[in-house]
Amino acid sequence: MITVSVKEASDKLPDLVENTIAKREPVLISGKNNNAVLMAESDWQAMNETLHLLSVPGMRDAIKNGLSENL
């Protein structure tokens, strides 16, 4: 993951967005007191869907069992 300062991110935002989407690699934006991460929307959606599924009681075991079954 590349790291850029807030100033650099501001100066290069259009390019950072395009590269993040094309390469599917998040960018760490380093702030004075805290940091932020720029990532492709599709990666954000996938991550949130995974977190949601894994938050459902018993879902992790159901997925593991389903993956081990022969079709």
N, C-alpha and C positions, 0 to 999 in steps of 0.2 A: 504494500500500500504506500503510495507516495504521500508526502506531507508538504503542505504549503501554508504560508502565513495567511491571515485574513486579508492583508493588503494584496498579496500576490493572487489570492483567489478572486478578489474583487477585480483586479486588473485583467485577469485571464478567464473570467467566468464562462463566456461562451465556449472557449476551447476546452476548458475543464469539463463542462457538461457533455460536450460531444465526445471527448475521449473516454469519459466515464461510461457513457452508454455503449460506445463502440467496443471498448476493451473489457467491459464488465468488471472493472477494477475500482473499488471505492477510493476516495481521496480524503485524507485526514486534513481538516482545516484547523490549524493551530491558532488559538486565540490567546489573549493576554492572560485570562484566568481560567478559561475552559476551552474545550475543543468541540468540533462538530465533524460529522462525516457526510460527504456527498456521495450518493450512490444512485444507480439506475432505478427508476420506478419499478420496473419488472422484478428486480432483485429485492426491493423493499416489500413488494406484494408477496413474493414467494416466502420471504422470511417471516412475515406476519402470518401467512397461512400455516406455515409449519409450526409456529409458536401456538397458534390457536388449536391446531389438531393435537399437539402434544399436551395442551392444557385440559383436554377432555379426559376425565377419568377412564382408564382402561384402554384408551386409544393406542398408546404406544405398544402394549402387548398385542392388541388386535392386528396392528400393522406388522409386527414381527411374525406373528403366527401366519398371517396371510402370505408373507414373503417366503415362508418355508414350505408352503403347500405346493404340490405338483399340479400343474394344470392339465 
